[in-house]
Amino acid sequence: MFWVNLTSYCLILAVAITAAWIDLRTGKVFNRLTYPAIVLGMLFWSVVALATGSTERLADCGIALLAAAVPYTVVVLMGALGGGDLKLMVAIGVLSASWQLVLATSVYALLLAAVFAVVLVIRHGLLKQTLLRLLTGQFGKRDVQTERYPTIPFAVAIAVAVTVAGAEFLLGWQSPWAAFGP
């Protein structure tokens, strides 16, 4: 099963790195990348199920899809992320067939995005303004037409995070969420 997992990991890396590159250049993650990746993941695990006679990983594929889709849909509806980021995480879930990898990737990506945010706030001289908004309860209330804020390319954070999380799972390293895994 190691070769199947390695193949899955390589597919995930190809999709995640491509999404990161596109997000850096355009600020978006396009459907023409994510939808085929989702279909490819479903086909991949269907072939594995047929070849091994076990539908366990196919079921895991569906669970991982939900593990990514449900929380990321909430975050997208709150306006914190774009739909491309949601679909990228769904693709990672389907390609990995592992809700544990989705969880690990999410934790790492959010931590990395927080670091990106701090760097951007400092780099663009927004530290005082951001702290004042936090202290006065005005954070999130802004005049979008007159103020321009830098954005975080979340697909980059996802790509770095899934690289680390995937390597952990492939190598069998212990992580804080290993207790949840099989």
Residue pairs with C-beta under 8 A, 6 or more apart in sequence:
2 170
4 48
4 57
5 169
5 170
6 170
7 44
8 44
8 95
8 96
8 97
9 96
9 166
9 167
9 170
11 37
11 40
11 41
11 44
11 95
12 92
12 95
12 96
12 162
12 166
13 159
13 162
13 163
13 166
15 33
15 34
15 37
15 88
15 91
15 92
15 95
16 88
16 92
16 155
16 158
16 159
16 162
16 163
17 159
18 33
19 29
19 33
19 34
19 84
19 88
19 155
19 158
19 159
20 153
20 155
20 156
20 158
20 159
20 160
22 28
22 29
22 30
22 33
22 155
23 29
23 84
23 153
23 154
23 155
23 156
24 153
24 155
24 156
27 151
27 153
28 82
28 84
29 82
29 84
29 85
29 87
29 88
29 155
30 84
31 84
31 87
33 88
34 84
34 87
34 88
34 90
34 91
35 87
37 91
37 94
37 95
38 65
38 87
38 90
38 91
38 94
40 95
41 61
41 91
41 93
41 94
41 95
41 96
41 97
42 61
42 94
44 95
45 57
45 58
45 60
45 61
45 94
45 97
46 58
48 57
48 58
49 55
49 57
49 58
57 97
58 97
60 97
60 98
60 99
61 93
61 94
61 97
63 99
64 93
64 94
64 96
64 97
64 98
64 99
64 101
64 102
65 90
65 93
65 94
66 93
66 99
67 93
67 99
67 102
67 103
68 86
68 89
68 90
68 92
68 93
68 102
69 86
69 89
69 90
69 93
71 106
72 81
72 85
72 86
72 89
72 90
73 86
75 81
75 86
76 82
76 83
76 85
76 86
81 154
82 154
84 155
85 154
85 155
85 158
88 155
88 158
89 102
89 105
89 106
89 158
92 101
92 102
92 105
92 158
92 162
93 99
93 101
93 102
96 102
96 166
98 169
100 169
100 177
100 178
100 180
100 181
101 162
101 165
101 166
101 169
103 177
103 180
104 161
104 164
104 165
104 168
104 169
104 175
104 177
105 158
105 161
105 162
105 165
105 166
106 161
107 161
107 177
108 157
108 160
108 161
108 162
108 164
108 165
109 154
109 157
109 158
109 160
109 161
109 162
110 157
112 157
112 160
112 161
113 152
113 154
113 157
116 152
116 153
116 156
116 157
117 152
120 126
120 150
120 152
121 127
121 130
123 150
124 149
124 150
126 149
130 139
132 138
133 139
133 140
133 141
142 149
165 175
167 173
168 175
169 181
